[in-house]
Each structure stands twice: as structure tokens, then as C-alpha cells.
Amino acid sequence: MRVQDVKGSCGRGVEGGECQQVTDAWDSEDAYERYIGRWSRSVAARFLHGLPDGPPAAWCDVGCGTGALAHAILTTQNPTRVLGVDRSEPYLAAARQAAADPRFTTTVGSATAIPAGDGEFDRVVSALLLNFVPQPDEALAEMRRVARPGGLIGGYVWDYAEGMRLIRSFWDAATALDPAAAELDEGRRFPICRPEPLRALLVGAGLVDVAVGAVTVPTVFADFDDLWDPFLGAQGPAPGYCAALPEEHRAALRERLRGMLPQRADGGIALEARAWTVRGRVPGNGNR
């Protein structure tokens, strides 16, 4: 998930002062990797493991970003080819460099305008994307367009409301100090990130054999700084809010969050992250 059709939001800071514009920016591959990318890679492998087996296939990774899902496809699925689509060329460049695989190509595009032909792919997938698209039904229609009859469409999103402990803890700390921050909380902003709305989205797109599941991965931090520093990178809603705060407010938020987290004797912090997975099949002959 990365730069797609994202929208800005308004945050007020810890003391509830003047409204600040906070944007869901995704434009720094290093900051993204430290914040979410490292955990998305773990989810990607488990998401793919849960898909039906099939012969070598052509894949499209919509919202490819730095390539967590695309790289997992290349290493575990024996694809004939993988196309990564994203709006951020710096993210795509990082994905290409990390993959170094001739089967992997990238192109700049969006979830609602995939630069590919009708029925070009056997499997069309996305990682941490659908909640950032203002018209997810249009994204599903476009993903269906580029999938062949009988092809698979699937993806995963974080369980922001409960199961993504890193982000859930951040917003719990932020709203305790600044109730206005609740309007930026992904658990509130993205009601689509729940099983039934995801199922309804795919069923509404005309897909069949729709299945929703959950993947939980450990997110273990070496110490509090390992957890906190990625929030300073301004990548996504929570870090964007954090970066926009005055320094004294940011320091108060840091200490509030530190006091809420379980810390081991060695300083490490062990949390978990849950993602909701969803998949369906385009009606038609054949399965892959």
C-alpha cells in the first residue's frame, strides 16, 4: 500500500489548538519500510500460503509500493510474470532494485486506472491498499477488468480497529491527550477494514467463491526507539499526525505511548499485528 488516491485530514495537536492539515503521504521508501513494510512482508507470505494452489500464473500487484507482496510472489509462487503498479516511482524503483528478477516489471498507475489490458492476468492482488482508495468499488471493478475469467482477485488490509497493536496503541495514546485526533484514527476512518465490508465489496464486484480470513504476525521491537522512530517519518496517517505536532506535544505523546506498552526486561517490546485477508474469483471457466 502506498501512494494511491489518498486524502488529507485535519488534526489539532495535543492541546487542541488550530487545525493542522495532515496528509496520508507515502513517498519515502526507507521510512515506509521501517514503519510498515517490514511487517507487511510477514503478512504477504502467509496471505499467499492461504490462496488456492494453481499452475504458474501471471500476477498483478496493485499498489505495489516497495514490493513486499510482489517479492513474496516471486519467491514462493513460481509466477510467469509479476507486474507492480503504483503511483510512486521512488517506491517502484526500490521494489525493482530489491527484486532483481526479470519476471518482475513495474509501471506507474493507480488502483482505479491500471495500465494493463482486459483479462491480462491470472491473479490480481493488493496489499494494504483498499482503505486508501476513495472509491474501493471502482478499484475492484478495475482489478476485475484486468483479471481473466476464472482468475483470482485478493488482498489484505490491517485490522486497524483492534488487531494492529502498533497503530492501535498510538491512537489510544494520541486521543487520550488530544480527543480531536480521533478523526484521524484509521480504526474510525476505515470501516472497510473489517470482514463483512470486505466481503460485501468483493461480492458487489460480482466475484464468486469469496472468502475472508485473518493473518496475525508478531511485531517485535528491539526497544522503544525502534518502535517510536518510524512515527517520525511522516509516512501514513499516524506518522503524518505525529510529524505535524509541535515538539513539546510530540514529546508528551511519546511518553504517553511509552507508558502504555509492555516492555520486557531487555527493553524489547513484543506486539502483534492482525490483517484481514479477502479473495474471490472472477466468474468464468478455469481456475488459477
C-alpha positions as CSV (number, residue, x, y, z in Angstrom):
1,M,0.0,0.0,0.0
2,R,1.4,3.3,-0.9
3,V,0.6,6.4,-2.8
4,Q,-2.8,5.8,-4.3
5,D,-5.9,8.1,-4.2
6,V,-5.3,9.3,-0.7
7,K,-7.0,12.2,1.1
8,G,-5.7,14.7,3.7
9,S,-7.3,15.1,7.1
10,C,-7.3,17.7,9.9
11,G,-5.5,17.2,13.2
12,R,-5.3,19.7,16.0
13,G,-2.3,18.6,18.1
14,V,-2.2,17.5,21.7
15,E,-3.6,20.7,23.2
16,G,-6.5,21.0,20.6
17,G,-5.2,24.2,19.0
18,E,-5.6,25.4,15.4
19,C,-6.4,22.8,12.8
20,Q,-3.4,21.4,11.0
21,Q,-3.6,19.7,7.6
22,V,-2.3,16.1,7.9
23,T,-1.9,14.2,4.7
24,D,-1.6,10.4,4.2
25,A,1.7,10.7,2.4
26,W,3.6,7.7,1.1
27,D,6.8,8.9,-0.6
28,S,9.8,7.7,1.3
29,E,10.7,4.1,0.8
30,D,13.1,3.9,3.8
31,A,10.7,5.5,6.2
32,Y,7.9,3.2,4.9
33,E,10.0,0.1,5.3
34,R,10.8,0.9,9.0
35,Y,7.2,1.8,9.7
36,I,5.0,-0.8,7.9
37,G,7.0,-2.5,5.2
38,R,8.8,-4.9,7.5
39,W,5.6,-6.2,8.9
40,S,3.8,-6.3,5.6
41,R,6.4,-8.8,4.3
42,S,5.4,-11.3,7.0
43,V,1.7,-10.9,6.2
44,A,2.4,-11.3,2.5
45,A,3.9,-14.8,2.8
46,R,1.0,-16.0,5.0
47,F,-1.6,-14.4,2.7
48,L,-0.1,-16.2,-0.3
49,H,0.1,-19.5,1.6
50,G,-3.7,-19.3,2.1
51,L,-4.5,-19.0,-1.6
52,P,-5.6,-22.0,-3.7
53,D,-2.8,-23.7,-5.5
54,G,-2.5,-23.3,-9.2
55,P,-0.1,-23.6,-12.2
56,P,2.4,-20.8,-12.8
57,A,0.4,-17.6,-13.4
58,A,0.7,-14.0,-14.5
59,W,0.2,-11.7,-11.4
60,C,-0.6,-8.0,-11.0
61,D,0.3,-6.4,-7.7
62,V,-1.9,-3.2,-7.4
63,G,-0.4,-0.6,-5.1
64,C,2.9,-2.5,-5.2
65,G,4.9,0.1,-3.2
66,T,8.3,-1.2,-2.1
67,G,7.3,-4.7,-3.2
68,A,6.6,-6.7,-0.1
69,L,3.8,-8.7,-1.8
70,A,5.4,-8.8,-5.2
71,H,8.7,-10.2,-3.8
72,A,6.8,-12.9,-1.8
73,I,5.0,-13.9,-5.1
74,L,8.4,-14.2,-6.9
75,T,9.9,-16.3,-4.2
76,T,7.0,-18.6,-3.3
77,Q,4.6,-18.8,-6.3
78,N,6.7,-19.5,-9.4
79,P,4.9,-16.9,-11.4
80,T,5.4,-16.5,-15.2
81,R,5.5,-12.7,-14.6
82,V,4.6,-10.1,-12.0
83,L,3.6,-6.5,-12.8
84,G,3.8,-4.0,-9.9
85,V,1.6,-0.9,-10.2
86,D,1.9,2.1,-8.0
87,R,1.7,5.9,-8.2
88,S,5.1,6.4,-6.5
89,E,8.1,5.9,-8.9
90,P,10.6,6.0,-5.9
91,Y,8.7,3.1,-4.3
92,L,8.7,1.2,-7.6
93,A,12.4,1.8,-8.1
94,A,13.1,0.4,-4.6
95,A,10.9,-2.6,-5.4
96,R,12.8,-3.3,-8.7
97,Q,16.2,-3.0,-7.1
98,A,15.2,-5.4,-4.3
99,A,13.7,-7.9,-6.6
100,A,16.4,-8.0,-9.4
101,D,14.2,-10.6,-11.2
102,P,13.5,-10.4,-15.0
103,R,9.9,-11.7,-14.3
104,F,9.2,-8.5,-12.3
105,T,8.3,-5.2,-14.1
106,T,6.7,-2.1,-12.8
107,T,4.6,0.8,-14.1
108,V,3.2,3.9,-12.7
109,G,-0.6,3.8,-12.3
110,S,-3.4,3.7,-9.8
111,A,-5.9,1.2,-8.4
112,T,-8.7,2.9,-10.4
113,A,-6.6,3.1,-13.7
114,I,-4.4,0.0,-14.0
115,P,-2.3,0.4,-17.2
116,A,-3.0,-3.2,-18.4
117,G,-5.2,-4.9,-20.9
118,D,-8.5,-6.6,-20.3
119,G,-8.1,-10.1,-18.9
120,E,-4.3,-9.8,-18.9
121,F,-3.7,-11.5,-15.5
122,D,-4.5,-14.8,-13.8
123,R,-4.2,-13.3,-10.3
124,V,-4.7,-9.7,-9.3
125,V,-3.8,-8.8,-5.7
126,S,-3.2,-5.8,-3.4
127,A,-1.5,-5.3,0.0
128,L,-2.7,-2.6,2.5
129,L,-4.4,-0.7,-0.3
130,L,-8.2,-0.8,-0.4
131,N,-8.8,1.5,2.6
132,F,-6.7,4.3,1.0
133,V,-8.7,4.4,-2.3
134,P,-11.7,6.8,-2.0
135,Q,-13.8,4.6,-4.4
136,P,-12.9,1.0,-3.5
137,D,-15.7,-0.3,-5.6
138,E,-14.1,1.4,-8.6
139,A,-10.8,-0.2,-7.7
140,L,-12.4,-3.7,-7.6
141,A,-14.1,-3.1,-10.9
142,E,-10.7,-2.2,-12.4
143,M,-9.0,-5.2,-10.8
144,R,-11.7,-7.4,-12.3
145,R,-11.2,-5.8,-15.7
146,V,-7.6,-6.9,-15.9
147,A,-8.2,-10.4,-14.5
148,R,-9.2,-13.2,-16.9
149,P,-12.4,-15.2,-16.5
150,G,-11.8,-17.6,-13.7
151,G,-9.0,-15.5,-12.3
152,L,-8.4,-14.7,-8.7
153,I,-8.6,-11.3,-7.0
154,G,-7.4,-10.8,-3.4
155,G,-5.6,-8.8,-0.9
156,Y,-5.3,-7.8,2.7
157,V,-5.7,-4.8,5.0
158,W,-4.7,-4.1,8.6
159,D,-7.3,-4.6,11.3
160,Y,-6.9,-1.0,12.5
161,A,-9.8,-1.1,14.9
162,E,-8.4,-3.8,17.2
163,G,-5.7,-6.1,15.9
164,M,-2.9,-3.9,14.6
165,R,-1.4,-3.2,18.1
166,L,1.3,-0.8,16.9
167,I,-1.1,1.7,15.3
168,R,-4.0,1.0,17.8
169,S,-1.7,1.9,20.7
170,F,-0.5,5.0,19.0
171,W,-4.0,6.4,18.5
172,D,-5.1,5.4,22.0
173,A,-2.2,7.5,23.3
174,A,-2.9,10.3,20.9
175,T,-6.6,10.6,21.6
176,A,-6.0,10.5,25.4
177,L,-4.1,13.7,25.0
178,D,-6.0,15.2,22.1
179,P,-9.6,14.0,21.6
180,A,-9.7,15.7,18.2
181,A,-7.1,13.2,17.0
182,A,-9.9,10.6,16.9
183,E,-10.9,11.8,13.5
184,L,-7.6,10.6,12.1
185,D,-7.7,7.2,13.7
186,E,-7.6,4.6,11.0
187,G,-9.9,2.4,13.1
188,R,-12.5,5.0,12.7
189,R,-11.7,6.3,9.3
190,F,-11.6,3.0,7.5
191,P,-14.7,0.9,8.4
192,I,-13.9,-1.1,5.3
193,C,-11.1,-2.8,7.2
194,R,-13.5,-5.4,8.7
195,P,-14.5,-8.8,7.5
196,E,-18.1,-8.1,6.4
197,P,-17.4,-4.8,4.5
198,L,-14.5,-6.6,2.7
199,R,-16.8,-9.5,1.8
200,A,-19.5,-7.1,0.6
201,L,-17.0,-5.2,-1.5
202,L,-16.0,-8.3,-3.5
203,V,-19.5,-9.7,-3.7
204,G,-20.6,-6.3,-5.0
205,A,-17.9,-6.5,-7.7
206,G,-19.5,-9.7,-9.0
207,L,-16.9,-12.1,-7.7
208,V,-17.8,-15.6,-6.6
209,D,-16.3,-18.0,-4.0
210,V,-15.5,-15.0,-1.8
211,A,-13.6,-15.9,1.4
212,V,-12.4,-13.6,4.3
213,G,-9.8,-14.7,6.8
214,A,-7.2,-13.3,9.3
215,V,-3.5,-13.4,9.5
216,T,-1.6,-12.5,12.7
217,V,2.1,-11.9,12.8
218,P,4.5,-10.9,15.7
219,T,5.8,-7.4,15.6
220,V,8.8,-7.4,18.0
221,F,10.8,-4.2,18.6
222,A,14.3,-4.1,19.9
223,D,13.4,-1.2,22.2
224,F,11.1,1.8,22.4
225,D,13.1,3.8,20.0
226,D,12.8,1.0,17.4
227,L,9.0,1.4,17.8
228,W,8.9,5.2,18.1
229,D,11.3,6.4,15.5
230,P,9.2,5.2,12.4
231,F,6.4,7.5,13.6
232,L,8.8,10.4,12.9
233,G,9.0,9.5,9.2
234,A,5.6,11.1,8.2
235,Q,4.5,8.0,6.2
236,G,0.8,7.5,6.5
237,P,-1.9,8.8,8.9
238,A,-0.3,8.2,12.3
239,P,3.2,9.3,11.4
240,G,1.8,12.3,9.5
241,Y,-0.1,13.4,12.6
242,C,3.0,12.8,14.8
243,A,5.3,14.8,12.4
244,A,2.8,17.8,12.4
245,L,2.8,18.2,16.1
246,P,4.8,20.9,17.9
247,E,7.9,19.3,19.6
248,E,6.5,19.6,23.1
249,H,3.3,17.9,22.1
250,R,5.2,15.2,20.3
251,A,7.3,14.6,23.4
252,A,4.2,14.2,25.5
253,L,2.7,11.7,23.1
254,R,6.0,9.8,23.1
255,E,6.0,9.4,26.8
256,R,2.3,8.6,27.0
257,L,2.8,5.8,24.4
258,R,5.9,4.5,26.2
259,G,3.9,4.1,29.4
260,M,1.2,2.1,27.7
261,L,3.4,-0.6,26.1
262,P,4.5,-3.8,27.6
263,Q,8.3,-3.7,27.9
264,R,10.5,-6.8,28.5
265,A,13.4,-6.8,30.9
266,D,15.8,-6.5,28.0
267,G,13.9,-3.4,26.7
268,G,12.2,-5.2,23.9
269,I,8.5,-4.7,23.1
270,A,6.6,-7.6,21.7
271,L,3.2,-6.8,20.0
272,E,1.1,-8.5,17.3
273,A,-0.4,-7.3,14.1
274,R,-3.6,-8.7,12.5
275,A,-4.5,-8.3,8.9
276,W,-7.9,-9.2,7.3
277,T,-7.4,-11.2,4.1
278,V,-10.0,-11.5,1.3
279,R,-10.2,-13.2,-2.0
280,G,-12.7,-14.1,-4.7
281,R,-12.8,-15.4,-8.2
282,V,-14.0,-13.8,-11.5
283,P,-16.9,-15.9,-12.9
284,G,-15.8,-17.9,-15.9
285,N,-14.0,-21.1,-16.9
286,G,-10.8,-22.4,-15.3
287,N,-9.1,-21.6,-12.0
288,R,-5.6,-20.4,-11.2
